[in-house]
Amino acid sequence: MSKNILIVDDAKFMRSLLKDILSKTGYNIVGEATNGEEAVAMYKELMPDLVTMDITMPGKSGLE
């Protein structure tokens, strides 16, 4: 069974890199967010199994 993952990072390059690596290993990327506020809203909507979170982002950080 494929796990659903939400990728959260303000750097497009890093989101693309993670998406590529995780997709090639069989994970299903259900969304990409660029900041903490977007991540919270997408999490509530998508209910992923796992979230990768950048710690330092504008607005709400990954730690918040």
Phi and psi in degrees as a GROMACS rama.xvg file:
@    title "Ramachandran Plot"
@    xaxis  label "Phi"
@    yaxis  label "Psi"
@TYPE xy
-78.0776  135.668  SER-2
-87.9432  139.504  LYS-3
-91.1787  129.71  ASN-4
-125.846  138.594  ILE-5
-107.683  125.348  LEU-6
-101.685  128.59  ILE-7
-126.599  115.661  VAL-8
-163.438  141.275  ASP-9
-78.939  -14.4904  ASP-10
-93.9598  116.929  ALA-11
-58.0602  -39.5731  LYS-12
-57.7364  -44.7858  PHE-13
-68.3104  -40.0894  MET-14
-61.1613  -44.0086  ARG-15
-63.7733  -42.3984  SER-16
-62.0905  -49.4248  LEU-17
-62.262  -42.813  LEU-18
-59.8275  -44.3365  LYS-19
-62.9249  -48.9945  ASP-20
-62.2175  -49.3197  ILE-21
-68.7565  -38.3732  LEU-22
-63.5543  -41.0927  SER-23
-66.2815  -22.2404  LYS-24
-98.5198  11.1808  THR-25
97.7771  4.72685  GLY-26
-85.2826  152.622  TYR-27
-103.28  114.507  ASN-28
-85.5878  112.413  ILE-29
-92.5207  -14.6255  VAL-30
-176.014  164.338  GLY-31
-134.598  130.056  GLU-32
-120.167  151.03  ALA-33
-103.594  -6.57426  THR-34
-157.627  173.706  ASN-35
-64.4932  -39.4967  GLY-36
-62.7343  -45.3145  GLU-37
-62.2325  -39.9357  GLU-38
-62.3217  -43.759  ALA-39
-62.5701  -45.7058  VAL-40
-63.3336  -43.1239  ALA-41
-68.7414  -35.8763  MET-42
-61.4819  -45.3953  TYR-43
-62.0763  -35.8989  LYS-44
-78.1643  -44.9604  GLU-45
-92.7421  -25.097  LEU-46
48.0702  58.5536  MET-47
-69.5692  161.887  PRO-48
-77.0955  -27.1308  ASP-49
-147.966  145.828  LEU-50
-126.096  126.514  VAL-51
-93.5957  131.946  THR-52
-132.753  124.31  MET-53
-70.4323  141.625  ASP-54
-78.9087  -42.0503  ILE-55
-105.686  111.511  THR-56
-144.342  155.277  MET-57
-65.8656  152.747  PRO-58
77.7636  -121.317  GLY-59
-89.2379  123.271  LYS-60
-79.2092  171.067  SER-61
-63.9142  -27.046  GLY-62
-77.4239  -29.3549  LEU-63
